[in-house]
């Protein structure tokens, strides 16, 4: 068995997202994908075979093919999540321990799996340029993790993860900020979207104002993420409260079922209704946006049927 194929993965996706306004962090979209999906894809892309992947968080966070566990109590912190996930990694000798909000998970996983753990190592952990260990960007021997958790005798809720790692022989790997960056704040999210967009956005020519839009001026998902971050910031709005796919689906369905000029009008009305819902006391919740979008597209379908 290769070094990569012997490694399972534990992805922590159960945080409150407090500094993101209580957003479901795992479900935030970056480059057109949920954060948790990006991390899972990074593991599957780097490990041979079909690695066992355990997602610690709500059931909705787990991508297809992953096991899901919930820390006890919910929102009990990363140490409680680790304790809940360890029994599910099976007979894997090693496990990647990853946060769901890594900006470049494929790069982090690639570095962690670059070579086997040495005989004297219990873990390999990435370290940022300021010398801070990134415990949730690490590769660990499962036996060492289990021993660390067992030694705490169940005292894991709300405790720092490093309590279970104190006795491990750890090799720290210095990594640039880009590889260890994660998303804790709206500013982090905006920076991540901007950082992932330039290579794609640079291929999109500047629009010729007043000219009809050509196919080359349709922005790919990464560039749309960057524009959403910039536009939302300009208007003083939370970018993570908007799902690009939801809005574009409304525009597409209305254009098809009613008329093309009705699409921008309808998305404007959708935004007004979403803002009114938030002003009435509900937080800016993407689930509310999805419900409003469903009502609008259903009305558009009924309009088409009536016209037909």
C-alpha positions in Angstrom: 0.0 0.0 0.0 1.4 3.4 -0.9 1.9 6.2 1.7 -1.0 8.1 0.3 -3.5 5.2 0.1 -2.8 4.3 3.8 -4.1 7.7 4.9 -7.7 8.4 5.9 -9.0 11.9 6.4 -11.0 13.7 9.1 -12.6 17.0 7.9 -13.9 19.4 10.6 -17.0 21.1 9.4 -19.1 21.8 12.5 -18.1 25.3 13.6 -20.5 28.1 14.2 -18.9 30.5 11.8 -19.3 33.2 14.5 -17.0 35.7 12.9 -18.8 35.1 9.6 -22.1 36.2 11.0 -23.1 32.7 11.9 -22.8 31.4 8.3 -22.7 27.7 7.6 -19.0 27.8 6.9 -18.9 24.4 5.2 -21.6 25.5 2.7 -19.9 28.8 1.7 -19.0 28.7 -2.0 -15.5 29.4 -3.3 -14.7 29.1 -6.9 -18.1 27.7 -7.5 -17.9 24.9 -4.9 -18.7 24.5 -1.2 -15.7 24.8 1.0 -16.2 21.3 2.4 -16.4 19.8 -1.1 -13.1 21.4 -2.1 -11.4 19.8 0.9 -12.9 16.4 0.2 -11.9 16.6 -3.5 -8.4 17.5 -2.5 -8.1 14.3 -0.4 -9.6 12.2 -3.1 -7.3 13.7 -5.8 -4.1 13.1 -3.8 -4.8 9.7 -2.2 -4.7 6.4 -4.2 -7.8 4.3 -4.2 -10.8 5.4 -2.2 -9.7 7.0 1.1 -12.0 6.8 4.0 -13.2 10.4 4.7 -15.0 11.3 7.9 -16.8 14.7 8.0 -17.4 15.9 11.5 -20.4 18.3 11.4 -24.1 18.4 10.4 -25.3 15.8 8.0 -25.8 18.3 5.3 -22.1 19.1 5.3 -21.0 15.7 4.2 -20.4 15.2 0.5 -21.5 11.9 -1.1 -19.4 8.9 -0.2 -18.2 10.4 3.1 -19.0 9.2 6.6 -20.5 11.8 8.9 -20.3 12.2 12.7 -21.4 14.9 15.0 -19.3 16.1 17.9 -20.9 15.8 21.4 -22.2 18.3 22.2 -22.8 20.0 18.8 -20.5 22.9 18.4 -18.3 21.4 21.1 -15.1 22.4 19.2 -12.4 20.7 17.2 -11.2 18.4 20.0 -14.7 17.0 20.5 -15.0 16.6 16.7 -11.8 14.7 16.6 -12.9 12.4 19.5 -16.2 11.7 17.6 -14.5 11.0 14.3 -11.6 8.8 15.3 -13.7 5.6 15.8 -14.9 5.9 12.2 -11.5 5.9 10.4 -11.3 2.2 10.5 -7.9 0.5 10.3 -6.1 3.4 8.7 -2.7 3.9 10.1 -2.7 7.6 9.5 -5.2 10.4 9.1 -5.2 13.8 7.6 -6.8 16.3 10.0 -8.2 19.2 7.9 -10.4 22.2 8.5 -13.2 22.6 6.0 -12.3 26.2 5.4 -8.8 25.9 3.9 -8.5 28.2 0.9 -6.1 25.9 -1.1 -6.7 22.5 0.3 -5.2 20.7 -2.7 -1.8 22.4 -2.0 -2.0 21.7 1.7 -2.7 18.0 1.1 0.0 17.7 -1.5 2.6 19.0 0.9 1.4 16.7 3.7 1.5 13.6 1.5 4.8 14.5 -0.3 6.7 11.8 1.6 6.0 9.1 4.2 6.2 9.9 7.9 9.5 9.0 9.4 9.7 6.2 11.9 10.2 8.7 14.7 7.4 11.0 13.7 3.8 10.9 15.1 2.7 13.8 12.9 3.5 16.3 10.2 1.9 19.7 10.7 2.1 22.8 8.5 3.4 26.0 10.1 2.7 29.5 8.8 5.3 32.1 8.2 4.8 33.5 11.8 5.7 30.1 13.2 2.1 29.1 14.3 1.3 25.5 14.0 -1.8 24.8 11.9 -3.2 21.8 13.7 -6.0 21.4 11.2 -3.6 21.1 8.3 -1.8 18.0 9.5 -1.1 14.4 9.0 -1.1 12.2 12.1 -0.6 8.6 13.2 -4.1 7.4 14.2 -2.7 5.5 17.2 -1.1 8.6 18.5 -4.3 10.6 18.1 -6.3 7.9 19.9 -3.8 7.8 22.8 -4.0 11.6 23.1 -7.8 11.6 23.2 -8.1 8.6 25.6 -5.7 10.4 28.0 -8.2 13.2 28.4 -10.8 10.8 29.8 -13.7 12.4 27.9 -12.9 16.0 28.8 -12.9 17.3 25.2 -15.9 19.7 24.8 -14.7 23.2 24.4 -11.1 22.2 25.0 -8.2 23.2 22.7 -7.1 20.6 20.2 -3.5 20.8 21.2 -4.3 19.1 24.5 -4.5 15.8 22.6 -1.3 16.5 20.7 1.0 17.6 23.5 2.9 14.3 23.7 3.3 13.7 20.0 6.6 13.8 18.1 5.7 16.4 15.5 7.6 17.5 12.4 6.7 21.0 11.5 6.7 22.0 7.8 7.0 25.6 7.0 4.5 26.7 4.4 3.7 30.0 2.8 0.6 31.9 3.9 -1.3 31.0 0.7 -1.2 27.3 1.5 -2.2 27.5 5.2 -4.8 30.3 4.7 -8.3 29.7 6.0 -11.6 31.6 6.2 -12.6 33.0 9.5 -14.0 36.5 8.6 -15.8 38.2 5.7 -12.4 39.8 4.9 -10.8 36.4 4.6 -13.6 35.2 2.3 -13.2 38.3 0.1 -9.5 37.8 -0.1 -9.8 34.1 -0.9 -12.3 34.8 -3.7 -10.0 37.5 -5.1 -6.9 35.3 -4.8 -8.5 32.5 -6.8 -10.0 34.7 -9.5 -7.1 36.5 -11.2 -5.8 33.6 -13.4 -9.2 33.1 -14.8 -10.5 36.6 -14.7 -7.4 37.8 -16.6 -8.6 35.8 -19.6 -11.9 37.7 -19.7 -11.6 40.8 -22.0 -12.7 44.2 -20.8 -16.3 44.9 -22.0 -16.9 47.3 -24.8 -19.6 49.4 -23.2 -22.6 49.8 -25.4 -21.8 46.8 -27.5 -23.8 43.6 -27.4 -22.3 41.0 -24.9 -20.3 38.3 -26.6 -19.7 34.8 -25.4 -16.2 35.9 -24.3 -17.7 38.3 -21.7 -19.5 35.6 -19.7 -17.6 35.3 -16.5 -16.6 31.9 -15.2 -17.5 31.0 -11.6 -14.2 32.1 -10.1 -14.4 35.6 -11.6 -18.1 35.8 -10.5 -16.9 35.1 -6.9 -14.4 37.9 -7.1 -17.0 40.3 -8.5 -19.5 39.3 -5.9 -17.0 40.1 -3.2 -16.2 43.5 -4.7 -19.7 44.5 -5.5 -21.1 43.4 -2.1 -18.3 45.3 -0.3 -19.1 48.4 -2.4 -22.8 48.2 -1.4 -22.1 47.3 2.3 -23.6 43.8 1.9 -22.5 40.4 3.2 -21.2 38.5 0.1 -21.7 35.1 1.9 -25.5 35.7 2.1 -25.8 35.4 -1.7 -25.7 32.1 -3.7 -24.6 33.0 -7.2 -26.1 29.8 -8.6 -29.5 30.6 -7.1 -29.6 34.1 -8.7 -28.4 32.8 -12.1 -30.9 30.0 -12.1 -33.7 32.5 -11.5 -32.4 34.7 -14.4 -32.2 31.6 -16.7 -35.7 30.3 -15.9 -37.4 33.6 -16.1 -35.7 34.4 -19.4 -36.9 31.0 -20.8 -40.4 31.0 -19.4 -41.3 34.7 -19.6 -38.9 36.8 -21.7 -35.2 37.7 -21.7 -35.8 41.3 -20.6 -37.8 39.9 -17.6 -34.7 38.2 -16.2 -32.8 41.2 -14.8 -36.0 42.8 -13.6 -36.9 39.5 -11.8 -33.5 39.2 -10.1 -33.8 42.8 -9.0 -37.2 42.0 -7.4 -35.7 38.9 -5.8 -33.0 41.1 -4.2 -35.6 43.5 -2.9 -37.7 40.7 -1.4 -34.6 39.2 0.2 -33.6 42.5 1.7 -37.2 43.0 3.0 -37.1 39.6 4.6 -33.8 40.4 6.4 -35.2 43.8 7.5 -38.2 42.2 9.0 -36.0 40.4 11.5 -34.7 37.3 9.7 -30.9 37.1 9.2 -29.6 37.3 5.6 -30.0 33.5 5.1 -29.2 31.8 1.8 -32.1 29.4 2.6 -34.5 32.3 2.5 -33.0 33.4 -0.8 -33.5 29.9 -2.2 -37.2 29.8 -1.0 -37.9 33.2 -2.6 -36.2 32.0 -5.8 -38.3 28.9 -5.9 -41.5 30.9 -5.6 -40.4 33.2 -8.4 -39.3 30.4 -10.8 -42.6 28.5 -10.1 -44.5 31.7 -10.9 -42.5 32.0 -14.2 -43.4 28.4 -15.1 -47.0 29.1 -14.4 -46.8 32.2 -16.6 -45.5 30.1 -19.5 -48.2 27.6 -19.1 -50.9 30.2 -19.1 -49.4 31.9 -22.1 -49.2 28.6 -23.9 
